[in-house]
Amino acid sequence: MKSGSSVKKCPGLHITGEASLFDGDFLSGDPMVRLNNGVFSRIGAKTGSWIKITSRTNGRSVYRIARGCGRSITYLPMDTVMIDMTACYELGVTGLVGPDGCREKTGRTILNKHTQEANEAYVADWDIRCATPLEQIEAVWRHPDRGYQVSIQIALVSLLVGVLGFVVGLAGMVISVVV
């Protein structure tokens, strides 16, 4: 990165544990990842920003919207995330399965104080960091919900066609003035 560049460097964090999202998070419909509130300052992100999660074992990546653990979720360590199972499979958690056919547990349990729901954490080997502006476009382009994905793709294609039409119209106007 060049010095004086306007793009700020976003530090990453190694994740060693993963737990499923609580039921209420699934109902929101957002592709989210729950993080310990202290992680945001360490990776330079804000709640609601896009986060890139990359597997160290196979290099696969997913994008999720960062959410804090709030006051209701307890015992969520700094190196553990709560994420949906679709993202786990996209990251290739099957590569973390032991010889007995099961994923190793970390021995940690994350608790929702309001619903008394408890989820066990499993071993993960991922890196997280905030997504760059170009990666944010990729994230919405590959949104896990097909309804959002199609509408966003149509909007971005329409924007590009509109810009192209503007440039062609401007070129036609310049040519008519010159000739």
N, CA, C and O atoms as a DFTB+ gen file, in Angstrom:
716 C
 N C O
     1  1       0.847      -1.178       0.000
     2  2       0.000       0.000       0.000
     3  2       0.887       1.234       0.000
     4  3       1.861       1.320       0.749
     5  1       0.536       2.177      -0.846
     6  2       1.311       3.409      -0.942
     7  2       1.067       4.270       0.280
     8  3      -0.021       4.265       0.857
     9  1       2.099       5.014       0.668
    10  2       1.895       5.946       1.775
    11  2       1.056       7.108       1.273
    12  3       1.211       7.548       0.134
    13  1       0.178       7.596       2.114
    14  2      -0.702       8.684       1.733
    15  2      -1.959       8.197       1.020
    16  3      -2.777       9.012       0.595
    17  1      -2.125       6.898       0.884
    18  2      -3.300       6.337       0.222
    19  2      -4.524       6.572       1.099
    20  3      -4.432       6.558       2.326
    21  1      -5.681       6.790       0.452
    22  2      -6.902       7.058       1.206
    23  2      -7.551       5.773       1.724
    24  3      -8.436       5.837       2.576
    25  1      -7.127       4.611       1.225
    26  2      -7.687       3.348       1.697
    27  2      -6.943       2.939       2.954
    28  3      -5.724       2.764       2.940
    29  1      -7.698       2.786       4.056
    30  2      -7.033       2.426       5.306
    31  2      -6.838       0.914       5.375
    32  3      -7.670       0.142       4.898
    33  1      -5.743       0.516       5.968
    34  2      -5.455      -0.904       6.108
    35  2      -6.327      -1.469       7.216
    36  3      -6.466      -0.879       8.287
    37  1      -6.904      -2.615       6.932
    38  2      -7.798      -3.255       7.887
    39  2      -7.119      -4.486       8.450
    40  3      -6.960      -5.475       7.733
    41  1      -6.710      -4.460       9.715
    42  2      -6.040      -5.629      10.288
    43  2      -7.004      -6.798      10.433
    44  3      -8.212      -6.611      10.580
    45  1      -6.457      -7.991      10.389
    46  2      -7.277      -9.189      10.514
    47  2      -7.148      -9.804      11.893
    48  3      -6.374      -9.337      12.728
    49  1      -7.910     -10.849      12.117
    50  2      -7.906     -11.563      13.382
    51  2      -8.094     -13.040      13.085
    52  3      -8.942     -13.410      12.273
    53  1      -7.298     -13.897      13.745
    54  2      -7.415     -15.336      13.563
    55  2      -8.531     -15.865      14.446
    56  3      -8.589     -15.558      15.637
    57  1      -9.419     -16.661      13.861
    58  2     -10.564     -17.236      14.570
    59  2     -10.308     -18.717      14.783
    60  3      -9.998     -19.441      13.837
    61  1     -10.438     -19.170      16.029
    62  2     -10.196     -20.579      16.335
    63  2     -11.455     -21.318      16.764
    64  3     -11.409     -22.530      16.973
    65  1     -12.593     -20.610      16.903
    66  2     -13.826     -21.247      17.328
    67  2     -15.023     -20.719      16.571
    68  3     -15.039     -19.564      16.145
    69  1     -16.036     -21.575      16.403
    70  2     -17.246     -21.210      15.678
    71  2     -18.437     -21.852      16.358
    72  3     -18.378     -23.013      16.762
    73  1     -19.527     -21.092      16.484
    74  2     -20.781     -21.621      17.022
    75  2     -21.906     -21.175      16.099
    76  3     -21.785     -20.163      15.409
    77  1     -22.995     -21.928      16.086
    78  2     -24.151     -21.574      15.266
    79  2     -24.831     -20.337      15.832
    80  3     -24.771     -20.069      17.032
    81  1     -25.473     -19.596      14.950
    82  2     -26.266     -18.454      15.382
    83  2     -27.470     -18.940      16.189
    84  3     -27.921     -20.073      16.021
    85  1     -27.981     -18.081      17.059
    86  2     -29.193     -18.403      17.789
    87  2     -30.397     -18.298      16.855
    88  3     -30.320     -17.648      15.812
    89  1     -31.508     -18.936      17.225
    90  2     -32.689     -18.989      16.369
    91  2     -33.188     -17.608      15.961
    92  3     -33.597     -17.420      14.815
    93  1     -33.164     -16.649      16.864
    94  2     -33.628     -15.298      16.541
    95  2     -32.813     -14.641      15.441
    96  3     -33.341     -13.833      14.677
    97  1     -31.531     -14.979      15.352
    98  2     -30.686     -14.413      14.306
    99  2     -31.041     -14.981      12.938
   100  3     -30.958     -14.277      11.931
   101  1     -31.436     -16.253      12.898
   102  2     -31.826     -16.851      11.626
   103  2     -33.073     -16.181      11.068
   104  3     -33.212     -16.036       9.853
   105  1     -33.980     -15.773      11.950
   106  2     -35.237     -15.170      11.522
   107  2     -35.041     -13.781      10.929
   108  3     -35.918     -13.296      10.214
   109  1     -33.920     -13.131      11.205
   110  2     -33.697     -11.780      10.694
   111  2     -33.504     -11.770       9.187
   112  3     -33.810     -10.771       8.536
   113  1     -33.006     -12.859       8.622
   114  2     -32.789     -12.925       7.179
   115  2     -31.489     -12.304       6.712
   116  3     -31.157     -12.393       5.530
   117  1     -30.749     -11.682       7.604
   118  2     -29.469     -11.068       7.235
   119  2     -28.366     -12.116       7.232
   120  3     -28.356     -13.000       8.089
   121  1     -27.435     -12.033       6.283
   122  2     -26.266     -12.917       6.333
   123  2     -25.282     -12.348       7.350
   124  3     -24.427     -11.540       6.986
   125  1     -25.380     -12.741       8.589
   126  2     -24.619     -12.074       9.643
   127  2     -23.605     -12.990      10.309
   128  3     -23.676     -14.216      10.229
   129  1     -22.667     -12.342      10.963
   130  2     -21.722     -13.018      11.840
   131  2     -21.743     -12.248      13.158
   132  3     -21.653     -11.021      13.167
   133  1     -21.861     -12.964      14.255
   134  2     -21.823     -12.342      15.582
   135  2     -20.391     -12.378      16.093
   136  3     -19.730     -13.416      16.059
   137  1     -19.924     -11.228      16.566
   138  2     -18.564     -11.091      17.076
   139  2     -18.596     -10.556      18.495
   140  3     -19.546      -9.881      18.892
   141  1     -17.559     -10.859      19.256
   142  2     -17.361     -10.238      20.555
   143  2     -17.251      -8.733      20.311
   144  3     -16.604      -8.315      19.351
   145  1     -17.864      -7.924      21.153
   146  2     -17.859      -6.475      20.949
   147  2     -16.446      -5.888      20.886
   148  3     -16.238      -4.867      20.231
   149  1     -15.484      -6.508      21.548
   150  2     -14.116      -6.013      21.525
   151  2     -13.388      -6.255      20.214
   152  3     -12.348      -5.646      19.964
   153  1     -13.917      -7.134      19.375
   154  2     -13.260      -7.450      18.094
   155  2     -13.337      -6.277      17.131
   156  3     -12.421      -6.076      16.333
   157  1     -14.412      -5.499      17.191
   158  2     -14.605      -4.417      16.242
   159  2     -13.437      -3.440      16.231
   160  3     -12.965      -3.047      15.164
   161  1     -12.974      -3.048      17.403
   162  2     -11.856      -2.103      17.449
   163  2     -10.556      -2.762      16.979
   164  3      -9.690      -2.087      16.421
   165  1     -10.414      -4.062      17.199
   166  2      -9.187      -4.762      16.796
   167  2      -9.068      -4.922      15.287
   168  3      -7.959      -4.906      14.753
   169  1     -10.205      -5.077      14.584
   170  2     -10.128      -5.249      13.136
   171  2     -10.535      -3.991      12.371
   172  3     -10.547      -3.988      11.141
   173  1     -10.866      -2.936      13.090
   174  2     -11.190      -1.663      12.437
   175  2     -12.544      -1.658      11.748
   176  3     -12.713      -0.975      10.738
   177  1     -13.511      -2.400      12.267
   178  2     -14.837      -2.484      11.659
   179  2     -15.876      -1.848      12.565
   180  3     -15.612      -1.561      13.732
   181  1     -17.052      -1.635      12.014
   182  2     -18.192      -1.140      12.780
   183  2     -19.321      -2.148      12.632
   184  3     -19.345      -2.931      11.682
   185  1     -20.250      -2.125      13.570
   186  2     -21.396      -3.010      13.448
   187  2     -22.174      -2.637      12.189
   188  3     -22.410      -1.458      11.922
   189  1     -22.565      -3.632      11.429
   190  2     -23.263      -3.393      10.166
   191  2     -22.349      -3.377       8.953
   192  3     -22.834      -3.317       7.822
   193  1     -21.038      -3.428       9.159
   194  2     -20.124      -3.435       8.012
   195  2     -19.901      -4.866       7.517
   196  3     -20.104      -5.829       8.256
   197  1     -19.487      -4.987       6.274
   198  2     -19.235      -6.302       5.689
   199  2     -17.895      -6.830       6.176
   200  3     -16.907      -6.097       6.218
   201  1     -17.869      -8.100       6.541
   202  2     -16.673      -8.783       7.034
   203  2     -16.342      -9.919       6.071
   204  3     -17.227     -10.651       5.628
   205  1     -15.064     -10.055       5.757
   206  2     -14.614     -11.181       4.932
   207  2     -14.039     -12.241       5.862
   208  3     -13.166     -11.956       6.682
   209  1     -14.537     -13.460       5.727
   210  2     -14.063     -14.590       6.529
   211  2     -13.398     -15.557       5.563
   212  3     -14.027     -16.020       4.612
   213  1     -12.125     -15.862       5.804
   214  2     -11.356     -16.721       4.909
   215  2     -10.848     -17.933       5.673
   216  3     -10.306     -17.810       6.772
   217  1     -11.031     -19.102       5.076
   218  2     -10.543     -20.340       5.673
   219  2      -9.045     -20.461       5.449
   220  3      -8.565     -20.262       4.333
   221  1      -8.309     -20.783       6.492
   222  2      -6.863     -21.006       6.358
   223  2      -6.557     -22.361       5.734
   224  3      -5.476     -22.551       5.177
   225  1      -7.494     -23.306       5.817
   226  2      -7.231     -24.651       5.315
   227  2      -7.399     -24.768       3.805
   228  3      -6.683     -25.546       3.175
   229  1      -8.335     -24.011       3.198
   230  2      -8.557     -24.150       1.762
   231  2      -8.639     -22.828       0.999
   232  3      -8.769     -22.842      -0.225
   233  1      -8.568     -21.701       1.680
   234  2      -8.578     -20.398       1.021
   235  2      -9.955     -19.891       0.608
   236  3     -10.049     -18.810       0.026
   237  1     -11.019     -20.627       0.887
   238  2     -12.367     -20.170       0.532
   239  2     -12.770     -18.998       1.412
   240  3     -12.321     -18.873       2.551
   241  1     -13.638     -18.127       0.856
   242  2     -14.081     -16.945       1.591
   243  2     -15.589     -16.782       1.516
   244  3     -16.226     -17.187       0.544
   245  1     -16.145     -16.186       2.553
   246  2     -17.544     -15.756       2.571
   247  2     -17.589     -14.340       3.139
   248  3     -16.670     -13.897       3.827
   249  1     -18.676     -13.650       2.836
   250  2     -18.879     -12.299       3.346
   251  2     -20.137     -12.300       4.198
   252  3     -21.163     -12.859       3.813
   253  1     -20.045     -11.673       5.346
   254  2     -21.180     -11.567       6.249
   255  2     -21.204     -10.176       6.867
   256  3     -20.177      -9.501       6.934
   257  1     -22.391      -9.749       7.323
   258  2     -22.559      -8.459       7.978
   259  2     -22.225      -8.639       9.454
   260  3     -22.748      -9.542      10.106
   261  1     -21.363      -7.791       9.974
   262  2     -20.902      -7.901      11.362
   263  2     -21.954      -7.367      12.326
   264  3     -22.508      -6.284      12.143
   265  1     -22.201      -8.149      13.337
   266  2     -23.077      -7.752      14.435
   267  2     -22.353      -8.061      15.737
   268  3     -21.634      -9.056      15.833
   269  1     -22.540      -7.220      16.724
   270  2     -21.940      -7.468      18.030
   271  2     -22.736      -8.491      18.809
   272  3     -23.808      -8.920      18.382
   273  1     -22.208      -8.876      19.945
   274  2     -22.930      -9.862      20.758
   275  2     -23.915      -9.192      21.698
   276  3     -24.728      -9.872      22.323
   277  1     -23.858      -7.882      21.809
   278  2     -24.808      -7.170      22.651
   279  2     -24.698      -7.574      24.110
   280  3     -23.668      -8.086      24.548
   281  1     -25.750      -7.343      24.845
   282  2     -25.751      -7.696      26.265
   283  2     -26.387      -9.050      26.515
   284  3     -26.264      -9.602      27.609
   285  1     -27.073      -9.596      25.500
   286  2     -27.783     -10.850      25.728
   287  2     -26.885     -12.075      25.563
   288  3     -27.140     -13.109      26.179
   289  1     -25.848     -11.975      24.748
   290  2     -24.990     -13.127      24.481
   291  2     -23.776     -13.063      25.405
   292  3     -23.052     -12.067      25.428
   293  1     -23.566     -14.127      26.158
   294  2     -22.442     -14.165      27.090
   295  2     -21.486     -15.281      26.719
   296  3     -21.857     -16.237      26.039
   297  1     -20.268     -15.148      27.170
   298  2     -19.207     -16.139      26.998
   299  2     -18.770     -16.288      25.541
   300  3     -18.343     -17.371      25.139
   301  1     -18.868     -15.227      24.744
   302  2     -18.372     -15.273      23.368
   303  2     -16.947     -14.716      23.367
   304  3     -16.762     -13.502      23.454
   305  1     -15.936     -15.591      23.270
   306  2     -14.546     -15.123      23.325
   307  2     -14.159     -14.306      22.092
   308  3     -14.862     -14.309      21.082
   309  1     -13.033     -13.610      22.196
   310  2     -12.541     -12.776      21.094
   311  2     -12.229     -13.604      19.848
   312  3     -12.379     -13.106      18.733
   313  1     -11.801     -14.852      20.014
   314  2     -11.376     -15.652      18.864
   315  2     -12.455     -16.622      18.390
   316  3     -12.151     -17.607      17.717
   317  1     -13.718     -16.347      18.738
   318  2     -14.829     -17.207      18.349
   319  2     -15.909     -16.355      17.698
   320  3     -16.180     -15.239      18.143
   321  1     -16.526     -16.882      16.641
   322  2     -17.616     -16.190      15.959
   323  2     -18.861     -17.068      15.984
   324  3     -18.777     -18.286      16.137
   325  1     -20.010     -16.433      15.831
   326  2     -21.270     -17.158      15.656
   327  2     -21.715     -16.896      14.220
   328  3     -21.865     -15.746      13.806
   329  1     -21.924     -17.973      13.466
   330  2     -22.186     -17.831      12.033
   331  2     -23.168     -18.904      11.589
   332  3     -23.333     -19.922      12.261
   333  1     -23.824     -18.671      10.446
   334  2     -24.795     -19.636       9.929
   335  2     -24.089     -20.851       9.327
   336  3     -22.927     -20.777       8.929
   337  1     -24.813     -21.966       9.270
   338  2     -24.228     -23.210       8.778
   339  2     -23.903     -23.147       7.286
   340  3     -22.972     -23.816       6.838
   341  1     -24.642     -22.363       6.513
   342  2     -24.339     -22.222       5.088
   343  2     -22.930     -21.678       4.905
   344  3     -22.175     -22.163       4.062
   345  1     -22.579     -20.674       5.693
   346  2     -21.233     -20.103       5.604
   347  2     -20.185     -21.132       6.025
   348  3     -19.107     -21.200       5.435
   349  1     -20.498     -21.926       7.038
   350  2     -19.551     -22.959       7.481
   351  2     -19.245     -23.933       6.354
   352  3     -18.087     -24.270       6.111
   353  1     -20.288     -24.381       5.671
   354  2     -20.066     -25.326       4.579
   355  2     -19.344     -24.665       3.403
   356  3     -18.512     -25.297       2.753
   357  1     -19.662     -23.389       3.127
   358  2     -18.955     -22.670       2.062
   359  2     -17.471     -22.509       2.408
   360  3     -16.624     -22.483       1.515
   361  1     -17.161     -22.402       3.695
   362  2     -15.772     -22.288       4.132
   363  2     -15.076     -23.641       4.210
   364  3     -13.870     -23.708       4.451
   365  1     -15.824     -24.707       4.008
   366  2     -15.233     -26.037       3.986
   367  2     -14.934     -26.613       5.350
   368  3     -13.834     -27.117       5.579
   369  1     -15.900     -26.548       6.271
   370  2     -15.664     -27.097       7.610
   371  2     -15.453     -28.605       7.575
   372  3     -14.942     -29.181       8.536
   373  1     -15.842     -29.249       6.480
   374  2     -15.614     -30.691       6.389
   375  2     -14.129     -31.015       6.438
   376  3     -13.749     -32.132       6.788
   377  1     -13.285     -30.045       6.090
   378  2     -11.842     -30.234       6.213
   379  2     -11.364     -30.239       7.652
   380  3     -10.226     -30.622       7.924
   381  1     -12.224     -29.815       8.587
   382  2     -11.874     -29.782      10.001
   383  2     -12.434     -30.985      10.767
   384  3     -12.374     -31.035      11.996
   385  1     -12.979     -31.952      10.019
   386  2     -13.549     -33.142      10.644
   387  2     -12.432     -34.107      10.994
   388  3     -11.545     -34.372      10.182
   389  1     -12.485     -34.629      12.216
   390  2     -11.460     -35.561      12.687
   391  2     -11.652     -36.959      12.126
   392  3     -12.598     -37.208      11.378
   393  1     -10.759     -37.870      12.484
   394  2     -10.845     -39.247      11.985
   395  2     -12.112     -39.976      12.430
   396  3     -12.524     -40.951      11.801
   397  1     -12.731     -39.501      13.519
   398  2     -13.956     -40.143      13.999
   399  2     -15.206     -39.637      13.271
   400  3     -16.315     -40.084      13.561
   401  1     -15.028     -38.700      12.321
   402  2     -16.145     -38.166      11.553
   403  2     -16.839     -36.989      12.197
   404  3     -17.866     -36.532      11.695
   405  1     -16.302     -36.483      13.303
   406  2     -16.914     -35.359      14.015
   407  2     -15.935     -34.194      14.085
   408  3     -14.718     -34.376      14.049
   409  1     -16.501     -32.990      14.187
   410  2     -15.663     -31.813      14.417
   411  2     -15.320     -31.726      15.886
   412  3     -16.134     -32.055      16.749
   413  1     -14.120     -31.284      16.160
   414  2     -13.671     -31.146      17.542
   415  2     -14.334     -29.933      18.187
   416  3     -14.433     -28.872      17.569
   417  1     -14.786     -30.090      19.424
   418  2     -15.393     -28.992      20.170
   419  2     -14.297     -28.252      20.931
   420  3     -13.275     -28.832      21.299
   421  1     -14.532     -26.953      21.160
   422  2     -13.552     -26.147      21.885
   423  2     -13.743     -26.232      23.389
   424  3     -12.859     -25.840      24.151
   425  1     -14.883     -26.739      23.823
   426  2     -15.170     -26.787      25.254
   427  2     -15.844     -25.526      25.761
   428  3     -16.077     -25.393      26.963
   429  1     -16.162     -24.598      24.867
   430  2     -16.824     -23.353      25.244
   431  2     -18.302     -23.441      24.889
   432  3     -18.676     -24.075      23.902
   433  1     -19.133     -22.806      25.694
   434  2     -20.564     -22.727      25.416
   435  2     -20.959     -21.263      25.426
   436  3     -20.644     -20.529      26.362
   437  1     -21.658     -20.842      24.366
   438  2     -22.136     -19.462      24.258
   439  2     -23.601     -19.461      24.676
   440  3     -24.368     -20.318      24.238
   441  1     -23.996     -18.516      25.514
   442  2     -25.327     -18.498      26.107
   443  2     -26.066     -17.216      25.753
   444  3     -25.490     -16.129      25.788
   445  1     -27.346     -17.349      25.412
   446  2     -28.230     -16.207      25.240
   447  2     -28.994     -16.037      26.550
   448  3     -29.819     -16.880      26.903
   449  1     -28.723     -14.954      27.269
   450  2     -29.316     -14.758      28.598
   451  2     -30.830     -14.631      28.560
   452  3     -31.505     -15.034      29.507
   453  1     -31.383     -14.073      27.471
   454  2     -32.823     -13.843      27.412
   455  2     -33.605     -15.109      27.109
   456  3     -34.647     -15.346      27.719
   457  1     -33.122     -15.930      26.177
   458  2     -33.867     -17.136      25.777
   459  2     -33.334     -18.401      26.438
   460  3     -33.939     -19.465      26.311
   461  1     -32.208     -18.298      27.143
   462  2     -31.534     -19.435      27.776
   463  2     -31.066     -20.477      26.754
   464  3     -30.821     -21.632      27.103
   465  1     -30.946     -20.064      25.506
   466  2     -30.429     -20.935      24.454
   467  2     -28.916     -21.036      24.619
   468  3     -28.257     -20.037      24.909
   469  1     -28.364     -22.225      24.439
   470  2     -26.914     -22.411      24.555
   471  2     -26.402     -23.161      23.330
   472  3     -26.995     -24.154      22.907
   473  1     -25.298     -22.680      22.765
   474  2     -24.672     -23.326      21.611
   475  2     -23.223     -23.646      21.937
   476  3     -22.509     -22.826      22.514
   477  1     -22.797     -24.843      21.565
   478  2     -21.406     -25.227      21.774
   479  2     -20.549     -24.697      20.636
   480  3     -21.010     -24.585      19.500
   481  1     -19.309     -24.375      20.943
   482  2     -18.380     -23.877      19.938
   483  2     -17.523     -25.026      19.406
   484  3     -17.105     -25.911      20.153
   485  1     -17.280     -24.988      18.118
   486  2     -16.455     -25.993      17.450
   487  2     -15.168     -25.352      16.959
   488  3     -15.079     -24.130      16.835
   489  1     -14.179     -26.181      16.682
   490  2     -12.886     -25.695      16.212
   491  2     -13.034     -25.108      14.811
   492  3     -13.718     -25.679      13.962
   493  1     -12.396     -23.976      14.577
   494  2     -12.350     -23.335      13.266
   495  2     -10.927     -22.845      13.031
   496  3     -10.156     -22.683      13.976
   497  1     -10.590     -22.614      11.794
   498  2      -9.266     -22.099      11.437
   499  2      -9.449     -21.044      10.353
   500  3      -9.133     -21.272       9.186
   501  1      -9.963     -19.889      10.758
   502  2     -10.345     -18.835       9.827
   503  2      -9.667     -17.528      10.189
   504  3      -9.199     -17.338      11.311
   505  1      -9.625     -16.630       9.210
   506  2      -9.194     -15.253       9.421
   507  2     -10.369     -14.348       9.075
   508  3     -11.084     -14.598       8.104
   509  1     -10.568     -13.297       9.867
   510  2     -11.607     -12.318       9.549
   511  2     -10.972     -10.951       9.444
   512  3      -9.988     -10.648      10.118
   513  1     -11.550     -10.135       8.590
   514  2     -11.154      -8.741       8.439
   515  2     -12.298      -8.001       7.770
   516  3     -13.196      -8.626       7.205
   517  1     -12.274      -6.673       7.828
   518  2     -13.331      -5.930       7.153
   519  2     -13.099      -5.995       5.643
   520  3     -11.958      -6.044       5.183
   521  1     -14.177      -5.994       4.890
   522  2     -14.101      -6.114       3.439
   523  2     -13.738      -4.772       2.814
   524  3     -14.161      -3.721       3.294
   525  1     -12.952      -4.814       1.742
   526  2     -12.619      -3.608       0.981
   527  2     -13.859      -3.169       0.202
   528  3     -14.805      -3.947       0.085
   529  1     -13.881      -1.946      -0.333
   530  2     -15.056      -1.504      -1.107
   531  2     -15.370      -2.425      -2.291
   532  3     -16.542      -2.684      -2.563
   533  1     -14.366      -2.918      -2.992
   534  2     -14.600      -3.832      -4.102
   535  2     -15.167      -5.171      -3.607
   536  3     -16.031      -5.762      -4.255
   537  1     -14.678      -5.638      -2.469
   538  2     -15.195      -6.880      -1.879
   539  2     -16.633      -6.707      -1.386
   540  3     -17.403      -7.668      -1.371
   541  1     -17.000      -5.485      -0.980
   542  2     -18.378      -5.235      -0.569
   543  2     -19.330      -5.378      -1.749
   544  3     -20.444      -5.877      -1.594
   545  1     -18.888      -4.936      -2.943
   546  2     -19.702      -5.118      -4.147
   547  2     -19.831      -6.605      -4.453
   548  3     -20.911      -7.079      -4.805
   549  1     -18.725      -7.343      -4.318
   550  2     -18.774      -8.789      -4.519
   551  2     -19.706      -9.450      -3.501
   552  3     -20.423     -10.396      -3.828
   553  1     -19.689      -8.947      -2.276
   554  2     -20.528      -9.525      -1.219
   555  2     -22.010      -9.381      -1.550
   556  3     -22.773     -10.336      -1.400
   557  1     -22.423      -8.204      -1.997
   558  2     -23.840      -8.044      -2.342
   559  2     -24.170      -8.770      -3.641
   560  3     -25.304      -9.215      -3.817
   561  1     -23.214      -8.900      -4.551
   562  2     -23.431      -9.634      -5.797
   563  2     -23.666     -11.122      -5.502
   564  3     -24.478     -11.764      -6.168
   565  1     -22.956     -11.670      -4.503
   566  2     -23.070     -13.085      -4.138
   567  2     -23.904     -13.276      -2.864
   568  3     -23.688     -14.242      -2.132
   569  1     -24.842     -12.383      -2.592
   570  2     -25.672     -12.446      -1.386
   571  2     -26.325     -13.827      -1.283
   572  3     -26.797     -14.353      -2.291
   573  1     -26.364     -14.432      -0.079
   574  2     -26.935     -15.776       0.046
   575  2     -28.443     -15.862      -0.220
   576  3     -28.936     -16.930      -0.580
   577  1     -29.171     -14.777      -0.054
   578  2     -30.609     -14.771      -0.323
   579  2     -30.826     -14.415      -1.798
   580  3     -30.476     -13.317      -2.228
   581  1     -31.405     -15.344      -2.574
   582  2     -31.573     -15.141      -4.016
   583  2     -32.415     -13.905      -4.332
   584  3     -32.172     -13.243      -5.341
   585  1     -33.390     -13.583      -3.498
   586  2     -34.208     -12.396      -3.742
   587  2     -33.375     -11.122      -3.737
   588  3     -33.497     -10.285      -4.632
   589  1     -32.529     -10.981      -2.723
   590  2     -31.624      -9.833      -2.665
   591  2     -30.612      -9.896      -3.809
   592  3     -30.331      -8.890      -4.460
   593  1     -30.076     -11.078      -4.039
   594  2     -29.016     -11.235      -5.031
   595  2     -29.488     -10.800      -6.418
   596  3     -28.796     -10.033      -7.088
   597  1     -30.650     -11.273      -6.859
   598  2     -31.148     -10.934      -8.190
   599  2     -31.454      -9.445      -8.293
   600  3     -31.098      -8.810      -9.285
   601  1     -32.112      -8.876      -7.275
   602  2     -32.461      -7.452      -7.343
   603  2     -31.211      -6.572      -7.336
   604  3     -31.170      -5.551      -8.023
   605  1     -30.203      -6.953      -6.574
   606  2     -28.963      -6.179      -6.549
   607  2     -28.230      -6.295      -7.877
   608  3     -27.685      -5.307      -8.370
   609  1     -28.210      -7.484      -8.461
   610  2     -27.547      -7.663      -9.752
   611  2     -28.248      -6.852     -10.838
   612  3     -27.585      -6.238     -11.674
   613  1     -29.580      -6.842     -10.835
   614  2     -30.316      -6.036     -11.818
   615  2     -30.011      -4.554     -11.615
   616  3     -29.819      -3.825     -12.589
   617  1     -29.964      -4.098     -10.357
   618  2     -29.679      -2.685     -10.079
   619  2     -28.280      -2.295     -10.553
   620  3     -28.107      -1.234     -11.154
   621  1     -27.276      -3.142     -10.290
   622  2     -25.908      -2.813     -10.706
   623  2     -25.759      -2.821     -12.227
   624  3     -25.071      -1.966     -12.786
   625  1     -26.398      -3.778     -12.898
   626  2     -26.359      -3.813     -14.367
   627  2     -27.074      -2.587     -14.929
   628  3     -26.600      -1.995     -15.898
   629  1     -28.193      -2.200     -14.345
   630  2     -28.919      -1.005     -14.790
   631  2     -28.076       0.253     -14.615
   632  3     -28.093       1.141     -15.468
   633  1     -27.349       0.325     -13.522
   634  2     -26.458       1.464     -13.299
   635  2     -25.386       1.535     -14.382
   636  3     -25.116       2.607     -14.924
   637  1     -24.780       0.399     -14.694
   638  2     -23.748       0.375     -15.727
   639  2     -24.313       0.752     -17.095
   640  3     -23.670       1.491     -17.841
   641  1     -25.501       0.257     -17.435
   642  2     -26.131       0.605     -18.711
   643  2     -26.473       2.095     -18.740
   644  3     -26.312       2.742     -19.775
   645  1     -26.938       2.643     -17.627
   646  2     -27.231       4.072     -17.549
   647  2     -25.994       4.932     -17.740
   648  3     -26.041       5.941     -18.444
   649  1     -24.888       4.543     -17.122
   650  2     -23.632       5.282     -17.286
   651  2     -23.160       5.193     -18.736
   652  3     -22.713       6.185     -19.312
   653  1     -23.261       3.995     -19.324
   654  2     -22.868       3.825     -20.728
   655  2     -23.731       4.690     -21.633
   656  3     -23.213       5.313     -22.560
   657  1     -25.049       4.745     -21.384
   658  2     -25.942       5.598     -22.173
   659  2     -25.594       7.074     -22.030
   660  3     -25.652       7.823     -23.005
   661  1     -25.238       7.492     -20.833
   662  2     -24.832       8.880     -20.612
   663  2     -23.571       9.216     -21.405
   664  3     -23.493      10.269     -22.038
   665  1     -22.588       8.323     -21.371
   666  2     -21.325       8.556     -22.086
   667  2     -21.571       8.616     -23.597
   668  3     -21.016       9.477     -24.278
   669  1     -22.391       7.716     -24.120
   670  2     -22.692       7.720     -25.559
   671  2     -23.445       8.991     -25.936
   672  3     -23.148       9.596     -26.966
   673  1     -24.411       9.408     -25.123
   674  2     -25.134      10.638     -25.389
   675  2     -24.236      11.852     -25.338
   676  3     -24.360      12.754     -26.167
   677  1     -23.340      11.886     -24.381
   678  2     -22.391      12.997     -24.265
   679  2     -21.470      13.039     -25.474
   680  3     -21.190      14.110     -26.014
   681  1     -20.990      11.845     -25.908
   682  2     -20.121      11.792     -27.083
   683  2     -20.877      12.265     -28.320
   684  3     -20.304      12.979     -29.143
   685  1     -22.153      11.889     -28.478
   686  2     -22.947      12.331     -29.602
   687  2     -23.134      13.826     -29.590
   688  3     -23.094      14.456     -30.647
   689  1     -23.337      14.416     -28.427
   690  2     -23.512      15.863     -28.321
   691  2     -22.213      16.583     -28.686
   692  3     -22.240      17.590     -29.393
   693  1     -21.089      16.078     -28.212
   694  2     -19.801      16.695     -28.523
   695  2     -19.525      16.604     -30.015
   696  3     -19.044      17.573     -30.603
   697  1     -19.807      15.493     -30.634
   698  2     -19.576      15.329     -32.075
   699  2     -20.466      16.259     -32.879
   700  3     -20.025      16.829     -33.877
   701  1     -21.741      16.425     -32.449
   702  2     -22.648      17.322     -33.178
   703  2     -22.222      18.776     -33.055
   704  3     -22.437      19.549     -33.989
   705  1     -21.628      19.176     -31.944
   706  2     -21.164      20.543     -31.764
   707  2     -19.910      20.772     -32.592
   708  3     -19.747      21.847     -33.169
   709  1     -19.015      19.781     -32.665
   710  2     -17.768      19.940     -33.404
   711  2     -18.016      19.951     -34.910
   712  3     -17.375      20.712     -35.635
   713  1     -18.921      19.131     -35.379
   714  2     -19.155      18.999     -36.828
   715  2     -20.065      20.035     -37.309
   716  3     -20.375      20.079     -38.500
